[in-house]
């Protein structure tokens, strides 16, 4: 069976690594970024209706100011983000199983949403809501790792930013498969990979199920 490379930064990277090993995958860590909190100013919450959360990292790195947002209902993408939000004392009222665009399409138009994000983000496509995006963390690139370990492996790509970074670094792609958490993350990886596919839901369970299927496929000649 092929090995699985977990490109995700901490603390999520260790969680994905453990889940991969629990289902019998031979997984190893190959992080491309380190996450760091950034200073941010809390906007006037009286002009906002709800929180929009698309990454558990935003909850983990928001700091003490997150407590001021507990009276706002939180709309989240994925169970991992929802779980982190609940642990942070937030009132999760909806959990989207698709990406942010699918979640926003399910919400009433004209909501005023506070979106806690990383400095690099993919803006929603034509949202009907007013979105105030506030960066609370940054993904700082780590020194380029030895990508020879990706030969005959499947790389887990958890974000478009990770896909872009991998595409920048990887020149020999023909023996590496890509399992991406979303179509946007898959597209960011570029072309030339041995195989590339996106999970049917943006969560670890679906991503690891996809990776397991790719690992069981025949090795390229």
C-alpha positions in Angstrom: 0.0 0.0 0.0 1.2 3.5 -0.7 2.1 5.9 2.1 0.2 9.1 2.9 1.9 12.4 3.4 0.1 14.8 5.8 1.0 18.4 4.6 -1.3 20.1 7.2 0.3 22.3 9.8 -0.2 21.9 13.6 -2.3 21.4 15.5 -4.5 19.8 12.9 -1.6 17.9 11.3 -1.2 15.6 14.3 -4.9 14.9 14.5 -5.0 14.0 10.8 -1.9 11.8 11.2 -3.6 9.9 14.1 -6.8 9.4 12.2 -4.9 8.1 9.2 -3.1 5.6 11.3 -6.3 4.5 13.0 -7.7 3.4 9.7 -4.6 1.5 8.8 -2.8 4.0 6.5 1.0 4.3 6.7 1.1 8.1 7.2 3.9 10.6 7.8 4.1 14.3 8.5 5.4 16.7 5.9 4.1 20.2 6.9 4.5 23.1 4.5 3.4 25.9 6.9 3.5 27.0 10.5 0.4 28.8 11.8 0.8 32.0 13.8 -1.7 34.2 15.5 -1.8 37.8 14.3 -3.1 41.0 16.0 -6.6 41.9 15.1 -9.3 44.4 16.1 -12.8 43.3 17.0 -15.3 45.2 14.8 -18.5 46.7 16.1 -20.6 43.5 16.8 -23.8 45.5 17.0 -23.8 45.8 13.2 -23.3 42.0 12.7 -25.8 39.1 12.7 -23.6 36.0 13.0 -20.1 34.5 12.7 -18.9 32.6 9.6 -16.2 30.1 10.3 -14.6 28.0 7.6 -11.5 26.7 9.5 -10.9 25.4 13.0 -7.6 27.3 12.8 -9.5 30.6 13.0 -11.0 29.5 16.3 -7.7 28.2 17.7 -5.8 31.4 16.9 -8.5 34.1 17.5 -7.4 34.5 21.1 -9.2 36.1 24.0 -11.3 38.3 21.8 -13.3 35.3 20.6 -15.2 35.4 23.9 -16.8 38.6 22.8 -18.4 36.8 19.9 -20.2 34.2 22.0 -23.6 36.0 21.6 -23.4 35.6 17.9 -24.7 32.5 16.2 -21.9 30.7 14.4 -22.3 29.2 10.9 -19.4 26.7 10.2 -18.0 24.6 7.4 -17.3 21.1 8.4 -17.6 19.2 11.7 -14.0 19.9 12.7 -14.6 23.6 12.6 -17.9 23.2 14.4 -16.3 21.1 17.1 -13.5 23.7 17.6 -16.2 26.4 17.8 -18.2 24.6 20.4 -15.0 24.0 22.4 -14.4 27.7 22.2 -17.8 28.4 23.8 -19.5 29.5 20.5 -23.1 28.9 19.6 -23.0 26.8 16.5 -26.3 27.0 14.7 -25.5 25.4 11.3 -22.8 23.1 9.9 -22.2 23.1 6.2 -21.2 19.8 4.6 -19.9 21.4 1.4 -17.7 24.4 1.0 -18.3 28.0 2.0 -20.3 28.8 -1.1 -22.7 25.9 -0.4 -23.1 27.0 3.2 -23.8 30.6 2.2 -26.3 29.5 -0.3 -28.3 27.8 2.5 -28.4 31.0 4.7 -30.7 33.9 4.4 -29.7 36.7 2.1 -28.5 40.1 3.6 -27.1 38.6 6.8 -24.1 40.5 8.1 -21.4 38.0 8.8 -18.1 38.3 10.7 -15.7 35.9 8.9 -12.6 35.1 11.0 -10.0 33.9 8.5 -6.3 33.5 7.7 -4.4 36.2 5.9 -4.6 34.2 2.7 -8.1 33.1 1.9 -10.4 32.3 -1.0 -13.2 34.8 -1.0 -16.7 33.3 -1.5 -18.2 33.5 -5.0 -21.0 36.1 -5.2 -22.3 35.8 -1.7 -25.8 37.2 -1.0 -24.6 38.2 2.5 -22.4 41.1 3.6 -19.2 39.5 4.8 -16.7 41.3 7.1 -13.5 39.3 6.8 -11.0 39.7 9.6 -7.6 37.8 9.5 -6.7 36.3 12.9 -3.9 34.0 11.8 -1.2 33.6 9.2 0.2 30.5 7.5 4.0 31.1 7.4 5.8 28.9 4.8 8.4 26.5 6.4 11.7 25.8 4.6 11.2 23.6 1.6 11.1 19.9 2.8 12.7 17.0 1.0 9.9 16.1 -1.5 11.6 12.8 -2.5 9.5 11.3 0.3 6.4 11.9 -1.9 7.5 9.4 -4.5 4.8 6.7 -4.7 2.9 8.5 -2.0 -0.5 10.2 -1.7 -0.3 13.8 -0.4 -3.2 15.2 1.6 -3.9 18.8 0.6 -6.1 20.5 3.2 -6.4 24.0 1.6 -5.8 25.9 -1.7 -2.9 27.6 0.0 -1.2 24.2 0.6 -1.9 23.2 -3.0 -0.3 26.4 -4.2 2.8 25.9 -2.0 3.1 22.3 -3.1 2.8 23.3 -6.8 5.6 25.8 -6.2 8.0 23.3 -4.7 7.2 20.1 -6.6 8.9 19.6 -10.0 8.7 15.8 -10.2 5.0 15.0 -9.9 4.4 11.9 -12.0 4.7 9.4 -9.1 2.6 11.3 -6.5 -1.1 11.2 -6.0 -3.1 14.2 -4.6 -6.1 13.8 -2.3 -7.5 17.3 -1.8 -10.2 18.4 0.7 -12.1 20.4 -1.9 -12.2 21.1 -5.7 -10.5 24.5 -5.0 -7.6 22.8 -3.2 -7.2 20.2 -6.0 -7.2 23.0 -8.6 -4.5 24.9 -6.7 -2.1 21.9 -7.0 -1.9 22.3 -10.8 -1.4 19.4 -13.2 1.1 16.6 -13.9 0.4 14.5 -10.8 0.0 10.7 -11.1 -3.6 11.1 -9.9 -5.6 13.9 -8.3 -9.1 13.9 -6.7 -11.2 15.9 -4.3 -13.1 14.6 -1.3 -16.9 14.7 -1.6 -17.1 16.6 1.7 -14.6 19.1 3.2 -13.6 17.1 6.3 -10.9 14.7 7.4 -13.1 11.6 7.3 -14.0 12.1 3.7 -10.4 13.1 2.8 -8.9 10.0 4.5 -11.5 7.7 2.8 -10.4 9.1 -0.5 -6.7 8.7 0.3 -7.3 5.1 1.4 -9.0 4.3 -2.0 -6.1 6.0 -3.9 -3.5 4.0 -1.8 -5.2 0.8 -2.7 -5.1 1.5 -6.4 -2.5 -0.1 -8.6 0.9 1.5 -8.5 1.9 3.4 -11.7 4.3 1.6 -13.9 
